[in-house]
Amino acid sequence: MLRPQGALLVGFHVGDDVQRSTQGYTGRPIAVDTHRRPPERVERWMRDAGFAIDATLVMAPHGDRPGALIFAPRDADPRVDDVG
């Protein structure tokens, strides 16, 4: 939940695939799917949800995984009163 005119910071792995992990950091068996997304697609989803993109940063890979951060304040909505 965001306050009216709140901001959202989203971090994610960049790509266009799904990777399945079968072993956790402690060596225990797991079954976790990691969805990598192109930054442009995440930006579109955020705009569609009423956010205005202020900044997108795509970071160099750590290992084989590039990452991205998107900072987006919520667009002002005249139907929502400021709750201070």
Residue pairs with C-beta under 8 A, 6 or more apart in sequence:
2 8
2 74
3 83
4 74
4 77
4 80
4 81
4 82
4 83
5 73
5 74
5 76
5 82
6 73
6 74
7 54
7 71
7 72
7 73
7 74
8 46
8 51
8 70
8 71
8 72
8 73
8 74
9 69
9 70
9 71
9 72
10 42
10 46
10 69
10 70
10 72
11 67
11 68
11 69
12 36
12 37
12 42
12 67
12 68
13 34
13 36
13 37
13 65
13 66
13 67
13 68
14 36
14 37
14 38
14 39
14 58
14 65
14 66
14 67
14 68
15 36
15 37
15 38
15 65
15 66
16 36
16 37
16 38
17 36
18 33
18 34
18 35
18 36
19 33
19 34
19 36
20 31
20 32
20 33
20 34
21 30
21 31
21 32
21 33
21 34
22 29
22 30
22 31
23 29
23 30
24 30
36 65
39 56
39 58
39 68
39 70
42 68
42 70
43 53
43 56
43 70
46 53
46 70
46 72
47 53
50 74
50 75
50 77
51 72
51 73
51 74
51 75
52 72
52 73
52 74
52 75
53 70
53 71
53 72
54 71
54 72
54 73
55 69
55 70
55 71
56 68
56 69
56 70
56 71
57 68
57 69
57 70
58 66
58 67
58 68
59 66
59 67
59 68
59 69
60 66
61 67
